[in-house]
Amino acid sequence: MPDIYRYFGFVFFFHSNEHDPIHVHVQHDHHESVFEILMENGAVSNINVRDKKGVPPLSSKEKRQAEAFVREYADNIVAKWVNFFIKKKRVVCTTIKKRMK
């Protein structure tokens, strides 16, 4: 279960046995939601948010913050997904220390 990003208390990660569509789990203070990155013609077309069953979801504010991060880093998240699940490469967790605007 690799962590791919850490951002001011948020942890963005994949489970090791994931499935399509491309998605990233986001956890903050024992709450978690899932952000699906939908692709069309090789580009991000939409991001859907869903709650994970059996886990308290992120608050509305946390979802907005996490979605903004996913939108900003979507191409990088997709690249990490491809490297980990398709190319079977190790992915490195990146800690972001500068707040997004």
TORKOL-4160 file (C-alpha; in steps of 0.2 Angstrom, whole numbers, padded with zeros to 4 digits, m for minus):
101
<pt num="1" X="0000" Y="0000" Z="0000"/>
<pt num="2" X="0011" Y="0014" Z="m0006"/>
<pt num="3" X="0009" Y="0032" Z="0000"/>
<pt num="4" X="0012" Y="0043" Z="m0015"/>
<pt num="5" X="0010" Y="0061" Z="m0007"/>
<pt num="6" X="0009" Y="0069" Z="0010"/>
<pt num="7" X="0001" Y="0086" Z="0011"/>
<pt num="8" X="m0002" Y="0095" Z="0027"/>
<pt num="9" X="m0010" Y="0080" Z="0036"/>
<pt num="10" X="m0017" Y="0072" Z="0021"/>
<pt num="11" X="m0010" Y="0056" Z="0015"/>
<pt num="12" X="m0013" Y="0051" Z="m0003"/>
<pt num="13" X="m0010" Y="0032" Z="m0007"/>
<pt num="14" X="m0015" Y="0017" Z="m0017"/>
<pt num="15" X="m0019" Y="0000" Z="m0011"/>
<pt num="16" X="m0008" Y="m0014" Z="m0018"/>
<pt num="17" X="m0023" Y="m0023" Z="m0026"/>
<pt num="18" X="m0032" Y="m0009" Z="m0035"/>
<pt num="19" X="m0044" Y="m0009" Z="m0050"/>
<pt num="20" X="m0050" Y="0003" Z="m0063"/>
<pt num="21" X="m0054" Y="0017" Z="m0064"/>
<pt num="22" X="m0038" Y="0026" Z="m0059"/>
<pt num="23" X="m0041" Y="0032" Z="m0041"/>
<pt num="24" X="m0032" Y="0038" Z="m0026"/>
<pt num="25" X="m0037" Y="0036" Z="m0008"/>
<pt num="26" X="m0035" Y="0051" Z="0003"/>
<pt num="27" X="m0034" Y="0050" Z="0022"/>
<pt num="28" X="m0034" Y="0063" Z="0035"/>
<pt num="29" X="m0037" Y="0061" Z="0054"/>
<pt num="30" X="m0044" Y="0043" Z="0052"/>
<pt num="31" X="m0056" Y="0049" Z="0039"/>
<pt num="32" X="m0055" Y="0043" Z="0021"/>
<pt num="33" X="m0062" Y="0046" Z="0004"/>
<pt num="34" X="m0058" Y="0040" Z="m0014"/>
<pt num="35" X="m0055" Y="0051" Z="m0029"/>
<pt num="36" X="m0057" Y="0043" Z="m0046"/>
<pt num="37" X="m0047" Y="0051" Z="m0060"/>
<pt num="38" X="m0057" Y="0049" Z="m0077"/>
<pt num="39" X="m0047" Y="0050" Z="m0093"/>
<pt num="40" X="m0053" Y="0054" Z="m0110"/>
<pt num="41" X="m0041" Y="0054" Z="m0125"/>
<pt num="42" X="m0026" Y="0053" Z="m0114"/>
<pt num="43" X="m0031" Y="0068" Z="m0103"/>
<pt num="44" X="m0040" Y="0070" Z="m0087"/>
<pt num="45" X="m0058" Y="0073" Z="m0090"/>
<pt num="46" X="m0066" Y="0072" Z="m0073"/>
<pt num="47" X="m0063" Y="0068" Z="m0055"/>
<pt num="48" X="m0076" Y="0059" Z="m0045"/>
<pt num="49" X="m0076" Y="0058" Z="m0026"/>
<pt num="50" X="m0084" Y="0044" Z="m0016"/>
<pt num="51" X="m0084" Y="0038" Z="0001"/>
<pt num="52" X="m0075" Y="0022" Z="0006"/>
<pt num="53" X="m0087" Y="0009" Z="0014"/>
<pt num="54" X="m0084" Y="0006" Z="0033"/>
<pt num="55" X="m0073" Y="0022" Z="0035"/>
<pt num="56" X="m0079" Y="0039" Z="0041"/>
<pt num="57" X="m0077" Y="0050" Z="0025"/>
<pt num="58" X="m0067" Y="0066" Z="0024"/>
<pt num="59" X="m0077" Y="0082" Z="0029"/>
<pt num="60" X="m0084" Y="0093" Z="0016"/>
<pt num="61" X="m0069" Y="0105" Z="0018"/>
<pt num="62" X="m0057" Y="0091" Z="0018"/>
<pt num="63" X="m0064" Y="0084" Z="0002"/>
<pt num="64" X="m0063" Y="0101" Z="m0006"/>
<pt num="65" X="m0045" Y="0103" Z="m0001"/>
<pt num="66" X="m0041" Y="0085" Z="m0006"/>
<pt num="67" X="m0050" Y="0087" Z="m0023"/>
<pt num="68" X="m0040" Y="0103" Z="m0027"/>
<pt num="69" X="m0024" Y="0094" Z="m0023"/>
<pt num="70" X="m0029" Y="0079" Z="m0034"/>
<pt num="71" X="m0034" Y="0091" Z="m0049"/>
<pt num="72" X="m0017" Y="0100" Z="m0047"/>
<pt num="73" X="m0007" Y="0084" Z="m0047"/>
<pt num="74" X="m0018" Y="0072" Z="m0057"/>
<pt num="75" X="m0005" Y="0070" Z="m0071"/>
<pt num="76" X="0008" Y="0065" Z="m0058"/>
<pt num="77" X="m0005" Y="0053" Z="m0049"/>
<pt num="78" X="m0009" Y="0045" Z="m0065"/>
<pt num="79" X="0010" Y="0043" Z="m0069"/>
<pt num="80" X="0013" Y="0035" Z="m0052"/>
<pt num="81" X="m0002" Y="0023" Z="m0055"/>
<pt num="82" X="0005" Y="0018" Z="m0072"/>
<pt num="83" X="0023" Y="0015" Z="m0064"/>
<pt num="84" X="0016" Y="0005" Z="m0049"/>
<pt num="85" X="0002" Y="m0005" Z="m0057"/>
<pt num="86" X="0007" Y="m0007" Z="m0075"/>
<pt num="87" X="0026" Y="m0006" Z="m0075"/>
<pt num="88" X="0028" Y="m0014" Z="m0058"/>
<pt num="89" X="0040" Y="0000" Z="m0052"/>
<pt num="90" X="0042" Y="0006" Z="m0035"/>
<pt num="91" X="0035" Y="0024" Z="m0032"/>
<pt num="92" X="0042" Y="0036" Z="m0020"/>
<pt num="93" X="0031" Y="0047" Z="m0008"/>
<pt num="94" X="0033" Y="0065" Z="m0011"/>
<pt num="95" X="0030" Y="0077" Z="0004"/>
<pt num="96" X="0023" Y="0094" Z="m0002"/>
<pt num="97" X="0027" Y="0108" Z="0010"/>
<pt num="98" X="0021" Y="0123" Z="0001"/>
<pt num="99" X="0002" Y="0126" Z="0002"/>
<pt num="100" X="m0008" Y="0127" Z="m0014"/>
<pt num="101" X="m0017" Y="0143" Z="m0018"/>
